[in-house]
Amino acid sequence: MTDRLNRYLDCMAACNACAVACLHCAASCLHEPDPRPMVRCIELDTDCAQLCQLCVSLMAGGSELVPQVAGLCALACNACAAECSRHGMDHCQQCAEACLRCAAACTAVRERVTA
């Protein structure tokens, strides 16, 4: 692997884990007895998962847009974590934790690349 890719490996792992947690959370929310109160959670889960996947793709390709997309990914992760943490279900709590780890990793990449 190239040095350029190596500097992203931790963030890529955090983004992949976050995307999986978000997709699982969204699916689990849909199966709650009354999913209507979970609409915002499902929407943010979906947005976050898509941005995490995009971020991984751009990091893998060494895109010059990584800092900007990593910043946007961190923003989505923080919003998703805030929403998920409001709900007591295990899938929401696990998603919130994954989102916070991903937000921290994306912020670190953004700061490192733009420095």
DRENNU-186713 format. One record per atom (N, C-alpha, C): z negated, y negated, x. Coordinates in nm, 2 decimals. Atoms other than C-alpha are relative to their C-alpha. Last residue first. Layout:
REM residues N
<atom Z="Z" Y="Y" X="X"/>
...
***
This chain:
REM residues 115
<atom Z="0.07" Y="0.06" X="-0.11"/>
<atom Z="-0.78" Y="-2.12" X="-0.22"/>
<atom Z="0.08" Y="-0.02" X="0.12"/>
<atom Z="-0.03" Y="0.14" X="0.00"/>
<atom Z="-0.55" Y="-2.05" X="-0.52"/>
<atom Z="-0.07" Y="-0.07" X="0.12"/>
<atom Z="-0.14" Y="0.03" X="-0.02"/>
<atom Z="-0.54" Y="-1.68" X="-0.45"/>
<atom Z="0.03" Y="-0.14" X="0.01"/>
<atom Z="-0.04" Y="-0.04" X="-0.14"/>
<atom Z="-0.91" Y="-1.64" X="-0.39"/>
<atom Z="0.14" Y="-0.03" X="0.02"/>
<atom Z="0.06" Y="0.09" X="-0.10"/>
<atom Z="-1.01" Y="-1.85" X="-0.70"/>
<atom Z="0.05" Y="0.04" X="0.15"/>
<atom Z="-0.05" Y="0.14" X="0.02"/>
<atom Z="-0.78" Y="-1.67" X="-0.93"/>
<atom Z="-0.04" Y="-0.09" X="0.11"/>
<atom Z="-0.14" Y="-0.01" X="-0.05"/>
<atom Z="-0.88" Y="-1.33" X="-0.79"/>
<atom Z="0.06" Y="-0.14" X="-0.01"/>
<atom Z="0.01" Y="-0.01" X="-0.15"/>
<atom Z="-1.25" Y="-1.41" X="-0.83"/>
<atom Z="0.14" Y="0.00" X="0.05"/>
<atom Z="0.04" Y="0.14" X="-0.05"/>
<atom Z="-1.19" Y="-1.54" X="-1.19"/>
<atom Z="0.00" Y="0.01" X="0.15"/>
<atom Z="-0.12" Y="0.09" X="0.01"/>
<atom Z="-1.00" Y="-1.22" X="-1.27"/>
<atom Z="-0.03" Y="-0.14" X="0.05"/>
<atom Z="-0.10" Y="-0.04" X="-0.09"/>
<atom Z="-1.28" Y="-1.00" X="-1.14"/>
<atom Z="0.12" Y="-0.09" X="0.00"/>
<atom Z="0.05" Y="0.04" X="-0.13"/>
<atom Z="-1.55" Y="-1.20" X="-1.33"/>
<atom Z="0.10" Y="0.04" X="0.11"/>
<atom Z="-0.01" Y="0.14" X="-0.01"/>
<atom Z="-1.35" Y="-1.18" X="-1.65"/>
<atom Z="-0.05" Y="-0.05" X="0.14"/>
<atom Z="-0.14" Y="0.04" X="-0.02"/>
<atom Z="-1.30" Y="-0.81" X="-1.60"/>
<atom Z="0.02" Y="-0.15" X="0.02"/>
<atom Z="-0.03" Y="-0.04" X="-0.13"/>
<atom Z="-1.67" Y="-0.74" X="-1.56"/>
<atom Z="0.15" Y="-0.04" X="0.03"/>
<atom Z="0.07" Y="0.08" X="-0.09"/>
<atom Z="-1.74" Y="-0.95" X="-1.87"/>
<atom Z="0.03" Y="0.04" X="0.15"/>
<atom Z="-0.06" Y="0.14" X="0.00"/>
<atom Z="-1.48" Y="-0.78" X="-2.07"/>
<atom Z="-0.06" Y="-0.09" X="0.10"/>
<atom Z="-0.12" Y="-0.01" X="-0.08"/>
<atom Z="-1.61" Y="-0.43" X="-1.97"/>
<atom Z="0.07" Y="-0.14" X="0.01"/>
<atom Z="0.04" Y="-0.02" X="-0.14"/>
<atom Z="-1.96" Y="-0.53" X="-2.08"/>
<atom Z="0.13" Y="0.01" X="0.08"/>
<atom Z="0.05" Y="0.12" X="-0.06"/>
<atom Z="-1.83" Y="-0.67" X="-2.41"/>
<atom Z="-0.03" Y="0.01" X="0.14"/>
<atom Z="-0.12" Y="0.09" X="-0.02"/>
<atom Z="-1.63" Y="-0.36" X="-2.47"/>
<atom Z="-0.04" Y="-0.13" X="0.06"/>
<atom Z="-0.07" Y="-0.05" X="-0.12"/>
<atom Z="-1.93" Y="-0.14" X="-2.42"/>
<atom Z="0.12" Y="-0.08" X="0.03"/>
<atom Z="0.08" Y="0.03" X="-0.12"/>
<atom Z="-2.13" Y="-0.35" X="-2.67"/>
<atom Z="0.07" Y="0.04" X="0.13"/>
<atom Z="-0.01" Y="0.15" X="-0.03"/>
<atom Z="-1.85" Y="-0.34" X="-2.92"/>
<atom Z="-0.08" Y="-0.04" X="0.12"/>
<atom Z="-0.13" Y="0.03" X="-0.05"/>
<atom Z="-1.81" Y="0.04" X="-2.89"/>
<atom Z="0.02" Y="-0.15" X="0.02"/>
<atom Z="-0.02" Y="-0.04" X="-0.14"/>
<atom Z="-2.18" Y="0.09" X="-2.92"/>
<atom Z="0.13" Y="-0.04" X="0.05"/>
<atom Z="-0.06" Y="-0.13" X="-0.02"/>
<atom Z="-2.20" Y="-0.10" X="-3.25"/>
<atom Z="0.02" Y="0.03" X="0.15"/>
<atom Z="0.09" Y="-0.10" X="-0.06"/>
<atom Z="-2.44" Y="-0.39" X="-3.26"/>
<atom Z="0.06" Y="0.13" X="0.03"/>
<atom Z="0.00" Y="-0.12" X="0.08"/>
<atom Z="-2.19" Y="-0.67" X="-3.31"/>
<atom Z="-0.08" Y="0.11" X="0.07"/>
<atom Z="0.07" Y="0.04" X="0.12"/>
<atom Z="-2.24" Y="-1.03" X="-3.17"/>
<atom Z="-0.02" Y="0.13" X="-0.09"/>
<atom Z="0.15" Y="0.00" X="-0.02"/>
<atom Z="-2.17" Y="-0.90" X="-2.82"/>
<atom Z="-0.07" Y="-0.03" X="-0.13"/>
<atom Z="0.05" Y="-0.14" X="0.00"/>
<atom Z="-1.81" Y="-0.82" X="-2.93"/>
<atom Z="-0.15" Y="0.01" X="0.01"/>
<atom Z="-0.01" Y="-0.06" X="0.13"/>
<atom Z="-1.74" Y="-1.18" X="-3.01"/>
<atom Z="-0.06" Y="0.14" X="-0.01"/>
<atom Z="0.09" Y="0.07" X="0.09"/>
<atom Z="-1.87" Y="-1.32" X="-2.69"/>
<atom Z="0.00" Y="0.05" X="-0.14"/>
<atom Z="0.14" Y="-0.04" X="-0.03"/>
<atom Z="-1.71" Y="-1.05" X="-2.48"/>
<atom Z="-0.10" Y="-0.07" X="-0.10"/>
<atom Z="0.02" Y="-0.14" X="0.06"/>
<atom Z="-1.37" Y="-1.11" X="-2.65"/>
<atom Z="-0.15" Y="0.05" X="0.02"/>
<atom Z="0.00" Y="0.01" X="0.14"/>
<atom Z="-1.39" Y="-1.48" X="-2.57"/>
<atom Z="-0.03" Y="0.13" X="-0.07"/>
<atom Z="0.13" Y="0.06" X="0.03"/>
<atom Z="-1.49" Y="-1.41" X="-2.21"/>
<atom Z="-0.01" Y="-0.02" X="-0.15"/>
<atom Z="0.11" Y="-0.09" X="-0.02"/>
<atom Z="-1.21" Y="-1.16" X="-2.17"/>
<atom Z="-0.13" Y="-0.06" X="-0.05"/>
<atom Z="-0.01" Y="-0.09" X="0.11"/>
<atom Z="-0.95" Y="-1.40" X="-2.32"/>
<atom Z="-0.12" Y="0.10" X="0.01"/>
<atom Z="0.03" Y="0.08" X="0.12"/>
<atom Z="-1.05" Y="-1.68" X="-2.08"/>
<atom Z="-0.01" Y="0.10" X="-0.12"/>
<atom Z="0.15" Y="0.02" X="0.00"/>
<atom Z="-1.06" Y="-1.43" X="-1.79"/>
<atom Z="-0.04" Y="-0.08" X="-0.12"/>
<atom Z="0.07" Y="-0.13" X="0.03"/>
<atom Z="-0.71" Y="-1.32" X="-1.88"/>
<atom Z="-0.15" Y="-0.01" X="0.00"/>
<atom Z="-0.01" Y="-0.02" X="0.14"/>
<atom Z="-0.59" Y="-1.68" X="-1.89"/>
<atom Z="-0.07" Y="0.13" X="-0.05"/>
<atom Z="0.09" Y="0.10" X="0.06"/>
<atom Z="-0.73" Y="-1.74" X="-1.54"/>
<atom Z="0.01" Y="0.02" X="-0.15"/>
<atom Z="0.14" Y="-0.05" X="-0.02"/>
<atom Z="-0.57" Y="-1.41" X="-1.42"/>
<atom Z="-0.10" Y="-0.10" X="-0.07"/>
<atom Z="0.02" Y="-0.10" X="0.09"/>
<atom Z="-0.24" Y="-1.53" X="-1.57"/>
<atom Z="-0.14" Y="0.06" X="0.01"/>
<atom Z="0.00" Y="0.05" X="0.14"/>
<atom Z="-0.25" Y="-1.85" X="-1.39"/>
<atom Z="-0.03" Y="0.10" X="-0.10"/>
<atom Z="0.12" Y="0.08" X="0.02"/>
<atom Z="-0.36" Y="-1.70" X="-1.05"/>
<atom Z="0.00" Y="-0.06" X="-0.15"/>
<atom Z="0.13" Y="-0.07" X="0.01"/>
<atom Z="-0.11" Y="-1.41" X="-1.08"/>
<atom Z="-0.12" Y="-0.10" X="-0.03"/>
<atom Z="0.07" Y="0.05" X="0.12"/>
<atom Z="0.20" Y="-1.63" X="-1.15"/>
<atom Z="-0.14" Y="0.06" X="-0.02"/>
<atom Z="0.06" Y="0.13" X="-0.04"/>
<atom Z="0.33" Y="-1.59" X="-0.79"/>
<atom Z="-0.08" Y="-0.05" X="-0.12"/>
<atom Z="-0.06" Y="0.13" X="0.06"/>
<atom Z="0.40" Y="-1.23" X="-0.89"/>
<atom Z="-0.08" Y="-0.12" X="0.05"/>
<atom Z="0.02" Y="0.11" X="-0.09"/>
<atom Z="0.30" Y="-0.95" X="-0.65"/>
<atom Z="0.05" Y="-0.13" X="-0.05"/>
<atom Z="-0.12" Y="0.05" X="-0.05"/>
<atom Z="0.45" Y="-0.68" X="-0.86"/>
<atom Z="-0.01" Y="-0.11" X="0.09"/>
<atom Z="-0.07" Y="-0.11" X="-0.06"/>
<atom Z="0.13" Y="-0.49" X="-0.91"/>
<atom Z="0.13" Y="-0.04" X="0.06"/>
<atom Z="0.06" Y="-0.03" X="-0.13"/>
<atom Z="-0.05" Y="-0.81" X="-0.97"/>
<atom Z="0.07" Y="0.11" X="0.07"/>
<atom Z="-0.04" Y="0.10" X="-0.09"/>
<atom Z="0.20" Y="-0.90" X="-1.24"/>
<atom Z="-0.07" Y="0.01" X="0.13"/>
<atom Z="-0.15" Y="-0.01" X="-0.03"/>
<atom Z="0.17" Y="-0.57" X="-1.42"/>
<atom Z="0.04" Y="-0.10" X="0.10"/>
<atom Z="-0.02" Y="-0.11" X="-0.09"/>
<atom Z="-0.21" Y="-0.57" X="-1.39"/>
<atom Z="0.14" Y="0.01" X="0.04"/>
<atom Z="0.06" Y="0.04" X="-0.13"/>
<atom Z="-0.23" Y="-0.92" X="-1.55"/>
<atom Z="0.02" Y="0.11" X="0.11"/>
<atom Z="-0.09" Y="0.10" X="-0.06"/>
<atom Z="0.01" Y="-0.82" X="-1.83"/>
<atom Z="-0.05" Y="-0.03" X="0.14"/>
<atom Z="-0.12" Y="-0.08" X="-0.04"/>
<atom Z="-0.21" Y="-0.52" X="-1.91"/>
<atom Z="0.10" Y="-0.08" X="0.07"/>
<atom Z="0.04" Y="-0.09" X="-0.12"/>
<atom Z="-0.52" Y="-0.73" X="-1.91"/>
<atom Z="0.12" Y="0.08" X="0.05"/>
<atom Z="0.00" Y="0.09" X="-0.12"/>
<atom Z="-0.34" Y="-0.99" X="-2.13"/>
<atom Z="-0.05" Y="0.08" X="0.12"/>
<atom Z="-0.13" Y="0.03" X="-0.04"/>
<atom Z="-0.25" Y="-0.72" X="-2.38"/>
<atom Z="0.01" Y="-0.09" X="0.12"/>
<atom Z="-0.06" Y="-0.11" X="-0.06"/>
<atom Z="-0.60" Y="-0.58" X="-2.39"/>
<atom Z="0.14" Y="-0.03" X="0.05"/>
<atom Z="0.06" Y="-0.03" X="-0.13"/>
<atom Z="-0.75" Y="-0.92" X="-2.44"/>
<atom Z="0.07" Y="0.12" X="0.07"/>
<atom Z="-0.05" Y="0.10" X="-0.09"/>
<atom Z="-0.52" Y="-1.01" X="-2.73"/>
<atom Z="-0.05" Y="0.03" X="0.15"/>
<atom Z="-0.14" Y="-0.02" X="-0.02"/>
<atom Z="-0.59" Y="-0.68" X="-2.90"/>
<atom Z="0.06" Y="-0.10" X="0.10"/>
<atom Z="-0.02" Y="-0.12" X="-0.08"/>
<atom Z="-0.96" Y="-0.70" X="-2.86"/>
<atom Z="0.14" Y="0.02" X="0.04"/>
<atom Z="0.04" Y="0.03" X="-0.14"/>
<atom Z="-0.96" Y="-1.06" X="-2.97"/>
<atom Z="0.02" Y="0.12" X="0.09"/>
<atom Z="-0.10" Y="0.09" X="-0.06"/>
<atom Z="-0.78" Y="-0.97" X="-3.29"/>
<atom Z="-0.02" Y="-0.03" X="0.14"/>
<atom Z="-0.12" Y="-0.08" X="-0.02"/>
<atom Z="-1.00" Y="-0.67" X="-3.36"/>
<atom Z="0.11" Y="-0.09" X="0.06"/>
<atom Z="0.03" Y="-0.09" X="-0.11"/>
<atom Z="-1.32" Y="-0.88" X="-3.31"/>
<atom Z="0.13" Y="0.08" X="0.04"/>
<atom Z="-0.01" Y="0.08" X="-0.12"/>
<atom Z="-1.18" Y="-1.15" X="-3.53"/>
<atom Z="-0.02" Y="0.09" X="0.12"/>
<atom Z="-0.14" Y="0.04" X="-0.02"/>
<atom Z="-1.11" Y="-0.89" X="-3.81"/>
<atom Z="0.01" Y="-0.08" X="0.13"/>
<atom Z="-0.03" Y="-0.03" X="-0.13"/>
<atom Z="-1.45" Y="-0.71" X="-3.78"/>
<atom Z="0.14" Y="-0.06" X="0.04"/>
<atom Z="0.07" Y="0.09" X="-0.09"/>
<atom Z="-1.60" Y="-0.85" X="-4.09"/>
<atom Z="0.04" Y="0.01" X="0.14"/>
<atom Z="-0.03" Y="0.14" X="0.02"/>
<atom Z="-1.32" Y="-0.69" X="-4.29"/>
<atom Z="-0.08" Y="-0.10" X="0.09"/>
<atom Z="-0.06" Y="0.07" X="-0.12"/>
<atom Z="-1.36" Y="-0.35" X="-4.13"/>
<atom Z="0.02" Y="-0.15" X="-0.02"/>
<atom Z="-0.06" Y="0.12" X="0.05"/>
<atom Z="-1.60" Y="-0.22" X="-4.40"/>
<atom Z="0.05" Y="-0.08" X="0.12"/>
<atom Z="0.00" Y="-0.01" X="0.15"/>
<atom Z="-1.70" Y="0.14" X="-4.34"/>
<atom Z="0.07" Y="-0.12" X="-0.07"/>
<atom Z="0.13" Y="0.03" X="0.05"/>
<atom Z="-1.59" Y="0.10" X="-3.97"/>
<atom Z="0.00" Y="0.01" X="-0.16"/>
<atom Z="0.06" Y="-0.12" X="0.07"/>
<atom Z="-1.27" Y="0.28" X="-3.88"/>
<atom Z="-0.15" Y="-0.02" X="-0.05"/>
<atom Z="-0.08" Y="-0.03" X="0.12"/>
<atom Z="-1.08" Y="-0.04" X="-3.80"/>
<atom Z="-0.05" Y="0.12" X="-0.08"/>
<atom Z="0.03" Y="0.10" X="0.10"/>
<atom Z="-1.36" Y="-0.14" X="-3.57"/>
<atom Z="0.08" Y="0.03" X="-0.13"/>
<atom Z="0.13" Y="-0.03" X="0.06"/>
<atom Z="-1.32" Y="0.19" X="-3.38"/>
<atom Z="-0.04" Y="-0.10" X="-0.11"/>
<atom Z="-0.02" Y="-0.12" X="0.08"/>
<atom Z="-0.95" Y="0.13" X="-3.32"/>
<atom Z="-0.13" Y="0.03" X="-0.07"/>
<atom Z="-0.09" Y="0.04" X="0.12"/>
<atom Z="-1.02" Y="-0.23" X="-3.20"/>
<atom Z="0.02" Y="0.12" X="-0.09"/>
<atom Z="0.08" Y="0.09" X="0.09"/>
<atom Z="-1.31" Y="-0.11" X="-2.97"/>
<atom Z="0.08" Y="-0.03" X="-0.13"/>
<atom Z="0.09" Y="-0.09" X="0.06"/>
<atom Z="-1.09" Y="0.17" X="-2.82"/>
<atom Z="-0.09" Y="-0.08" X="-0.10"/>
<atom Z="-0.07" Y="-0.08" X="0.09"/>
<atom Z="-0.82" Y="-0.08" X="-2.75"/>
<atom Z="-0.08" Y="0.10" X="-0.08"/>
<atom Z="-0.04" Y="0.08" X="0.11"/>
<atom Z="-1.07" Y="-0.32" X="-2.60"/>
<atom Z="0.08" Y="0.08" X="-0.10"/>
<atom Z="0.11" Y="0.03" X="0.08"/>
<atom Z="-1.23" Y="-0.06" X="-2.38"/>
<atom Z="0.03" Y="-0.08" X="-0.12"/>
<atom Z="0.04" Y="-0.12" X="0.07"/>
<atom Z="-0.90" Y="0.07" X="-2.26"/>
<atom Z="-0.12" Y="-0.02" X="-0.09"/>
<atom Z="-0.10" Y="-0.03" X="0.10"/>
<atom Z="-0.78" Y="-0.28" X="-2.17"/>
<atom Z="-0.03" Y="0.12" X="-0.08"/>
<atom Z="0.02" Y="0.09" X="0.11"/>
<atom Z="-1.11" Y="-0.35" X="-2.00"/>
<atom Z="0.10" Y="0.02" X="-0.11"/>
<atom Z="0.12" Y="-0.04" X="0.07"/>
<atom Z="-1.09" Y="-0.05" X="-1.78"/>
<atom Z="-0.02" Y="-0.08" X="-0.12"/>
<atom Z="-0.04" Y="-0.13" X="0.07"/>
<atom Z="-0.73" Y="-0.14" X="-1.68"/>
<atom Z="-0.12" Y="0.05" X="-0.08"/>
<atom Z="-0.09" Y="0.03" X="0.11"/>
<atom Z="-0.83" Y="-0.50" X="-1.61"/>
<atom Z="0.04" Y="0.13" X="-0.08"/>
<atom Z="0.08" Y="0.06" X="0.10"/>
<atom Z="-1.13" Y="-0.39" X="-1.40"/>
<atom Z="0.08" Y="-0.03" X="-0.12"/>
<atom Z="0.09" Y="-0.10" X="0.06"/>
<atom Z="-0.92" Y="-0.15" X="-1.20"/>
<atom Z="-0.08" Y="-0.06" X="-0.12"/>
<atom Z="-0.09" Y="-0.08" X="0.08"/>
<atom Z="-0.65" Y="-0.42" X="-1.15"/>
<atom Z="-0.09" Y="0.11" X="-0.06"/>
<atom Z="-0.03" Y="0.07" X="0.13"/>
<atom Z="-0.92" Y="-0.66" X="-1.04"/>
<atom Z="0.09" Y="0.09" X="-0.09"/>
<atom Z="0.12" Y="0.00" X="0.08"/>
<atom Z="-1.06" Y="-0.41" X="-0.78"/>
<atom Z="0.03" Y="-0.07" X="-0.14"/>
<atom Z="0.04" Y="-0.13" X="0.05"/>
<atom Z="-0.71" Y="-0.33" X="-0.65"/>
<atom Z="-0.12" Y="-0.01" X="-0.09"/>
<atom Z="0.02" Y="0.00" X="0.14"/>
<atom Z="-0.59" Y="-0.69" X="-0.62"/>
<atom Z="-0.06" Y="0.13" X="-0.06"/>
<atom Z="0.10" Y="0.10" X="0.04"/>
<atom Z="-0.64" Y="-0.75" X="-0.25"/>
<atom Z="-0.02" Y="-0.01" X="-0.15"/>
<atom Z="0.14" Y="-0.04" X="-0.02"/>
<atom Z="-0.48" Y="-0.42" X="-0.18"/>
<atom Z="-0.10" Y="-0.10" X="-0.05"/>
<atom Z="0.04" Y="-0.09" X="0.11"/>
<atom Z="-0.15" Y="-0.52" X="-0.34"/>
<atom Z="-0.15" Y="0.03" X="0.01"/>
<atom Z="0.00" Y="0.09" X="0.12"/>
<atom Z="-0.10" Y="-0.81" X="-0.10"/>
<atom Z="-0.05" Y="0.08" X="-0.12"/>
<atom Z="0.12" Y="0.08" X="0.01"/>
<atom Z="-0.21" Y="-0.59" X="0.19"/>
<atom Z="-0.01" Y="-0.09" X="-0.12"/>
<atom Z="0.00" Y="0.12" X="-0.07"/>
<atom Z="0.06" Y="-0.35" X="0.11"/>
<atom Z="-0.13" Y="-0.07" X="-0.01"/>
<atom Z="0.00" Y="0.12" X="0.08"/>
<atom Z="0.00" Y="0.00" X="0.00"/>
<atom Z="0.00" Y="-0.12" X="0.09"/>
***
